[in-house]
Amino acid sequence: MKNKGFLLIKILCAALAMLALFQLGRIFIQRAITQKSFEELRRQTPDAATADSVPDATSPPSVLPSYRALSAQNADMAGWLKIDGTDIDYPVMYTPCDPDYYLDHGFDGSDDAHGVPYLQAECDAQTDDHLTVFGHSMQDGTMFAGLLSYAEPDFCEAHRLIRFDTLYSYGEWEVVCVFKIPEKDTETFPYHLIRNWTADSNADDYLARCAAYALWTSGEAVDRDARLLTLSTCEYTLENGRLAVVARQIGQH
């Protein structure tokens, strides 16, 4: 009986090991498929923004040449996000009628746990004073996992420039604050829902509230009317934590 018991335990352990290997294999295969799809999208977006002609300001906005091909493939595309020195180089999606659709779907609409970074549903990428973009922090290092490096001050100092383009204009942004916040505190400070400045709530006020949770700040004065971009992802040192990287717009064309 004892031998049979040991045999059953060995069989069970072997089965669990096989299942774990199978699941691990699925993760690596899905990662490879997802990354290959993003590489194909990147090939369709010329790096040289200056190569595109920008429409006259008096003309109705039109999609920039760099993004016409991808926009034609998927009308949900709202722009492109890139941070040098990280693997973050992805399209940004926008589905106001189905806010979290790209939390678990790929650019082509297929099921994909990696998702695609997406703009907060109530945001207007063209007119709002503050934009929030969400993305997964995947354990395989993809998507917004690169944002976790901003928990280190030296990394913040060396990687302050963010490129976030809408479909209609190229944008440069400079990181001014990095903070982490438990989900429960977002009830009193809904950083992801603040879109436009008022007389009582402006960029300076927003950053002051961010500073209460800050891991790093630039220490530089920011204009009260500055346009801000917040990149938000999951953070695992807090219970249901969020890590946010906040940048001000320093250029647009």
TORKOL-4160 file (C-alpha; in steps of 0.2 Angstrom, whole numbers, padded with zeros to 4 digits, m for minus):
253
<pt num="1" X="0000" Y="0000" Z="0000"/>
<pt num="2" X="0014" Y="0012" Z="0004"/>
<pt num="3" X="0022" Y="0009" Z="m0013"/>
<pt num="4" X="0006" Y="0012" Z="m0021"/>
<pt num="5" X="0004" Y="0028" Z="m0012"/>
<pt num="6" X="0022" Y="0034" Z="m0017"/>
<pt num="7" X="0018" Y="0030" Z="m0035"/>
<pt num="8" X="0002" Y="0040" Z="m0035"/>
<pt num="9" X="0011" Y="0055" Z="m0027"/>
<pt num="10" X="0024" Y="0053" Z="m0041"/>
<pt num="11" X="0011" Y="0052" Z="m0054"/>
<pt num="12" X="0002" Y="0067" Z="m0047"/>
<pt num="13" X="0018" Y="0077" Z="m0046"/>
<pt num="14" X="0023" Y="0073" Z="m0064"/>
<pt num="15" X="0006" Y="0078" Z="m0070"/>
<pt num="16" X="0007" Y="0095" Z="m0061"/>
<pt num="17" X="0024" Y="0098" Z="m0068"/>
<pt num="18" X="0018" Y="0094" Z="m0085"/>
<pt num="19" X="0003" Y="0106" Z="m0083"/>
<pt num="20" X="0015" Y="0119" Z="m0077"/>
<pt num="21" X="0026" Y="0117" Z="m0092"/>
<pt num="22" X="0011" Y="0118" Z="m0103"/>
<pt num="23" X="0005" Y="0134" Z="m0095"/>
<pt num="24" X="0023" Y="0141" Z="m0096"/>
<pt num="25" X="0024" Y="0136" Z="m0114"/>
<pt num="26" X="0007" Y="0145" Z="m0118"/>
<pt num="27" X="0013" Y="0161" Z="m0110"/>
<pt num="28" X="0029" Y="0161" Z="m0120"/>
<pt num="29" X="0020" Y="0157" Z="m0136"/>
<pt num="30" X="0007" Y="0171" Z="m0133"/>
<pt num="31" X="0021" Y="0183" Z="m0129"/>
<pt num="32" X="0030" Y="0179" Z="m0145"/>
<pt num="33" X="0014" Y="0181" Z="m0155"/>
<pt num="34" X="0009" Y="0197" Z="m0147"/>
<pt num="35" X="0027" Y="0205" Z="m0149"/>
<pt num="36" X="0027" Y="0199" Z="m0167"/>
<pt num="37" X="0011" Y="0208" Z="m0170"/>
<pt num="38" X="0017" Y="0224" Z="m0163"/>
<pt num="39" X="0033" Y="0223" Z="m0173"/>
<pt num="40" X="0023" Y="0223" Z="m0188"/>
<pt num="41" X="0013" Y="0238" Z="m0183"/>
<pt num="42" X="0030" Y="0247" Z="m0179"/>
<pt num="43" X="0036" Y="0244" Z="m0197"/>
<pt num="44" X="0021" Y="0253" Z="m0203"/>
<pt num="45" X="0024" Y="0269" Z="m0193"/>
<pt num="46" X="0039" Y="0279" Z="m0200"/>
<pt num="47" X="0051" Y="0285" Z="m0186"/>
<pt num="48" X="0055" Y="0302" Z="m0194"/>
<pt num="49" X="0041" Y="0313" Z="m0188"/>
<pt num="50" X="0048" Y="0327" Z="m0197"/>
<pt num="51" X="0046" Y="0318" Z="m0214"/>
<pt num="52" X="0027" Y="0321" Z="m0213"/>
<pt num="53" X="0020" Y="0337" Z="m0218"/>
<pt num="54" X="0009" Y="0344" Z="m0205"/>
<pt num="55" X="m0008" Y="0352" Z="m0211"/>
<pt num="56" X="m0011" Y="0371" Z="m0210"/>
<pt num="57" X="m0019" Y="0375" Z="m0193"/>
<pt num="58" X="m0034" Y="0383" Z="m0202"/>
<pt num="59" X="m0038" Y="0367" Z="m0211"/>
<pt num="60" X="m0049" Y="0353" Z="m0204"/>
<pt num="61" X="m0038" Y="0340" Z="m0194"/>
<pt num="62" X="m0032" Y="0325" Z="m0205"/>
<pt num="63" X="m0023" Y="0310" Z="m0199"/>
<pt num="64" X="m0004" Y="0311" Z="m0200"/>
<pt num="65" X="0004" Y="0301" Z="m0214"/>
<pt num="66" X="0014" Y="0291" Z="m0202"/>
<pt num="67" X="m0003" Y="0284" Z="m0195"/>
<pt num="68" X="m0014" Y="0283" Z="m0209"/>
<pt num="69" X="m0011" Y="0265" Z="m0213"/>
<pt num="70" X="m0014" Y="0259" Z="m0195"/>
<pt num="71" X="m0029" Y="0270" Z="m0193"/>
<pt num="72" X="m0037" Y="0263" Z="m0208"/>
<pt num="73" X="m0034" Y="0245" Z="m0201"/>
<pt num="74" X="m0042" Y="0250" Z="m0184"/>
<pt num="75" X="m0053" Y="0265" Z="m0182"/>
<pt num="76" X="m0050" Y="0263" Z="m0163"/>
<pt num="77" X="m0032" Y="0269" Z="m0164"/>
<pt num="78" X="m0030" Y="0286" Z="m0155"/>
<pt num="79" X="m0011" Y="0288" Z="m0156"/>
<pt num="80" X="0006" Y="0281" Z="m0153"/>
<pt num="81" X="0017" Y="0280" Z="m0137"/>
<pt num="82" X="0036" Y="0278" Z="m0136"/>
<pt num="83" X="0049" Y="0279" Z="m0122"/>
<pt num="84" X="0067" Y="0277" Z="m0127"/>
<pt num="85" X="0076" Y="0266" Z="m0116"/>
<pt num="86" X="0061" Y="0255" Z="m0112"/>
<pt num="87" X="0051" Y="0242" Z="m0123"/>
<pt num="88" X="0036" Y="0254" Z="m0123"/>
<pt num="89" X="0033" Y="0257" Z="m0141"/>
<pt num="90" X="0015" Y="0254" Z="m0144"/>
<pt num="91" X="m0001" Y="0261" Z="m0152"/>
<pt num="92" X="m0014" Y="0269" Z="m0140"/>
<pt num="93" X="m0032" Y="0264" Z="m0142"/>
<pt num="94" X="m0048" Y="0273" Z="m0138"/>
<pt num="95" X="m0066" Y="0265" Z="m0136"/>
<pt num="96" X="m0077" Y="0276" Z="m0126"/>
<pt num="97" X="m0092" Y="0265" Z="m0128"/>
<pt num="98" X="m0082" Y="0250" Z="m0121"/>
<pt num="99" X="m0069" Y="0258" Z="m0110"/>
<pt num="100" X="m0059" Y="0242" Z="m0105"/>
<pt num="101" X="m0060" Y="0233" Z="m0122"/>
<pt num="102" X="m0041" Y="0234" Z="m0125"/>
<pt num="103" X="m0037" Y="0227" Z="m0108"/>
<pt num="104" X="m0038" Y="0210" Z="m0115"/>
<pt num="105" X="m0039" Y="0212" Z="m0134"/>
<pt num="106" X="m0025" Y="0214" Z="m0147"/>
<pt num="107" X="m0024" Y="0228" Z="m0160"/>
<pt num="108" X="m0033" Y="0216" Z="m0172"/>
<pt num="109" X="m0047" Y="0213" Z="m0160"/>
<pt num="110" X="m0042" Y="0195" Z="m0155"/>
<pt num="111" X="m0042" Y="0189" Z="m0137"/>
<pt num="112" X="m0025" Y="0194" Z="m0129"/>
<pt num="113" X="m0021" Y="0195" Z="m0111"/>
<pt num="114" X="m0007" Y="0208" Z="m0115"/>
<pt num="115" X="m0020" Y="0220" Z="m0122"/>
<pt num="116" X="m0015" Y="0237" Z="m0129"/>
<pt num="117" X="m0012" Y="0253" Z="m0120"/>
<pt num="118" X="m0028" Y="0263" Z="m0121"/>
<pt num="119" X="m0034" Y="0281" Z="m0117"/>
<pt num="120" X="m0046" Y="0284" Z="m0102"/>
<pt num="121" X="m0064" Y="0283" Z="m0109"/>
<pt num="122" X="m0069" Y="0301" Z="m0105"/>
<pt num="123" X="m0053" Y="0309" Z="m0112"/>
<pt num="124" X="m0053" Y="0319" Z="m0128"/>
<pt num="125" X="m0035" Y="0317" Z="m0135"/>
<pt num="126" X="m0036" Y="0333" Z="m0145"/>
<pt num="127" X="m0043" Y="0346" Z="m0132"/>
<pt num="128" X="m0042" Y="0339" Z="m0114"/>
<pt num="129" X="m0029" Y="0347" Z="m0102"/>
<pt num="130" X="m0025" Y="0330" Z="m0094"/>
<pt num="131" X="m0024" Y="0313" Z="m0103"/>
<pt num="132" X="m0023" Y="0296" Z="m0094"/>
<pt num="133" X="m0017" Y="0281" Z="m0103"/>
<pt num="134" X="m0018" Y="0263" Z="m0095"/>
<pt num="135" X="m0008" Y="0248" Z="m0099"/>
<pt num="136" X="m0004" Y="0231" Z="m0091"/>
<pt num="137" X="0012" Y="0228" Z="m0082"/>
<pt num="138" X="0015" Y="0211" Z="m0088"/>
<pt num="139" X="0026" Y="0198" Z="m0079"/>
<pt num="140" X="0035" Y="0194" Z="m0095"/>
<pt num="141" X="0041" Y="0212" Z="m0096"/>
<pt num="142" X="0030" Y="0219" Z="m0110"/>
<pt num="143" X="0017" Y="0232" Z="m0111"/>
<pt num="144" X="0019" Y="0245" Z="m0097"/>
<pt num="145" X="0031" Y="0234" Z="m0086"/>
<pt num="146" X="0044" Y="0246" Z="m0091"/>
<pt num="147" X="0036" Y="0260" Z="m0081"/>
<pt num="148" X="0040" Y="0251" Z="m0065"/>
<pt num="149" X="0058" Y="0256" Z="m0068"/>
<pt num="150" X="0053" Y="0274" Z="m0064"/>
<pt num="151" X="0052" Y="0269" Z="m0046"/>
<pt num="152" X="0071" Y="0272" Z="m0046"/>
<pt num="153" X="0076" Y="0291" Z="m0046"/>
<pt num="154" X="0091" Y="0288" Z="m0057"/>
<pt num="155" X="0080" Y="0280" Z="m0071"/>
<pt num="156" X="0068" Y="0295" Z="m0069"/>
<pt num="157" X="0082" Y="0307" Z="m0072"/>
<pt num="158" X="0089" Y="0298" Z="m0087"/>
<pt num="159" X="0072" Y="0294" Z="m0096"/>
<pt num="160" X="0062" Y="0310" Z="m0094"/>
<pt num="161" X="0057" Y="0311" Z="m0113"/>
<pt num="162" X="0041" Y="0303" Z="m0118"/>
<pt num="163" X="0034" Y="0303" Z="m0136"/>
<pt num="164" X="0015" Y="0303" Z="m0137"/>
<pt num="165" X="0007" Y="0307" Z="m0153"/>
<pt num="166" X="m0011" Y="0308" Z="m0157"/>
<pt num="167" X="m0017" Y="0304" Z="m0175"/>
<pt num="168" X="m0016" Y="0322" Z="m0179"/>
<pt num="169" X="m0001" Y="0329" Z="m0170"/>
<pt num="170" X="0016" Y="0324" Z="m0164"/>
<pt num="171" X="0019" Y="0327" Z="m0146"/>
<pt num="172" X="0034" Y="0328" Z="m0134"/>
<pt num="173" X="0032" Y="0326" Z="m0115"/>
<pt num="174" X="0044" Y="0328" Z="m0101"/>
<pt num="175" X="0042" Y="0317" Z="m0085"/>
<pt num="176" X="0039" Y="0328" Z="m0069"/>
<pt num="177" X="0032" Y="0316" Z="m0056"/>
<pt num="178" X="0031" Y="0298" Z="m0052"/>
<pt num="179" X="0020" Y="0291" Z="m0039"/>
<pt num="180" X="0011" Y="0276" Z="m0033"/>
<pt num="181" X="m0006" Y="0275" Z="m0024"/>
<pt num="182" X="m0017" Y="0261" Z="m0017"/>
<pt num="183" X="m0033" Y="0259" Z="m0026"/>
<pt num="184" X="m0043" Y="0264" Z="m0011"/>
<pt num="185" X="m0035" Y="0281" Z="m0011"/>
<pt num="186" X="m0041" Y="0284" Z="m0029"/>
<pt num="187" X="m0059" Y="0287" Z="m0021"/>
<pt num="188" X="m0052" Y="0304" Z="m0014"/>
<pt num="189" X="m0039" Y="0307" Z="m0027"/>
<pt num="190" X="m0046" Y="0301" Z="m0044"/>
<pt num="191" X="m0031" Y="0305" Z="m0053"/>
<pt num="192" X="m0036" Y="0295" Z="m0068"/>
<pt num="193" X="m0053" Y="0304" Z="m0070"/>
<pt num="194" X="m0047" Y="0322" Z="m0070"/>
<pt num="195" X="m0048" Y="0329" Z="m0087"/>
<pt num="196" X="m0049" Y="0348" Z="m0088"/>
<pt num="197" X="m0042" Y="0362" Z="m0076"/>
<pt num="198" X="m0053" Y="0374" Z="m0068"/>
<pt num="199" X="m0050" Y="0390" Z="m0057"/>
<pt num="200" X="m0049" Y="0378" Z="m0042"/>
<pt num="201" X="m0040" Y="0363" Z="m0050"/>
<pt num="202" X="m0026" Y="0366" Z="m0062"/>
<pt num="203" X="m0010" Y="0357" Z="m0067"/>
<pt num="204" X="m0001" Y="0364" Z="m0052"/>
<pt num="205" X="m0014" Y="0358" Z="m0040"/>
<pt num="206" X="m0015" Y="0341" Z="m0048"/>
<pt num="207" X="0004" Y="0339" Z="m0046"/>
<pt num="208" X="0003" Y="0344" Z="m0028"/>
<pt num="209" X="m0009" Y="0330" Z="m0025"/>
<pt num="210" X="0002" Y="0318" Z="m0034"/>
<pt num="211" X="0017" Y="0324" Z="m0023"/>
<pt num="212" X="0008" Y="0317" Z="m0008"/>
<pt num="213" X="0012" Y="0299" Z="m0015"/>
<pt num="214" X="0027" Y="0304" Z="m0025"/>
<pt num="215" X="0042" Y="0292" Z="m0027"/>
<pt num="216" X="0051" Y="0306" Z="m0037"/>
<pt num="217" X="0048" Y="0324" Z="m0043"/>
<pt num="218" X="0058" Y="0335" Z="m0055"/>
<pt num="219" X="0056" Y="0349" Z="m0042"/>
<pt num="220" X="0053" Y="0361" Z="m0057"/>
<pt num="221" X="0039" Y="0374" Z="m0057"/>
<pt num="222" X="0025" Y="0369" Z="m0069"/>
<pt num="223" X="0013" Y="0381" Z="m0077"/>
<pt num="224" X="m0004" Y="0381" Z="m0070"/>
<pt num="225" X="m0011" Y="0378" Z="m0087"/>
<pt num="226" X="0001" Y="0365" Z="m0093"/>
<pt num="227" X="m0005" Y="0350" Z="m0102"/>
<pt num="228" X="m0002" Y="0334" Z="m0093"/>
<pt num="229" X="m0001" Y="0316" Z="m0098"/>
<pt num="230" X="m0002" Y="0302" Z="m0085"/>
<pt num="231" X="0003" Y="0284" Z="m0089"/>
<pt num="232" X="m0005" Y="0272" Z="m0077"/>
<pt num="233" X="m0001" Y="0253" Z="m0073"/>
<pt num="234" X="m0003" Y="0240" Z="m0059"/>
<pt num="235" X="0010" Y="0241" Z="m0045"/>
<pt num="236" X="0013" Y="0226" Z="m0034"/>
<pt num="237" X="0021" Y="0233" Z="m0018"/>
<pt num="238" X="0004" Y="0240" Z="m0013"/>
<pt num="239" X="m0012" Y="0231" Z="m0011"/>
<pt num="240" X="m0021" Y="0234" Z="m0028"/>
<pt num="241" X="m0008" Y="0248" Z="m0031"/>
<pt num="242" X="m0006" Y="0259" Z="m0046"/>
<pt num="243" X="0010" Y="0267" Z="m0052"/>
<pt num="244" X="0008" Y="0283" Z="m0062"/>
<pt num="245" X="0021" Y="0293" Z="m0072"/>
<pt num="246" X="0016" Y="0311" Z="m0075"/>
<pt num="247" X="0023" Y="0321" Z="m0089"/>
<pt num="248" X="0020" Y="0339" Z="m0096"/>
<pt num="249" X="0019" Y="0343" Z="m0114"/>
<pt num="250" X="0034" Y="0352" Z="m0120"/>
<pt num="251" X="0031" Y="0351" Z="m0139"/>
<pt num="252" X="0018" Y="0348" Z="m0152"/>
<pt num="253" X="0018" Y="0350" Z="m0171"/>
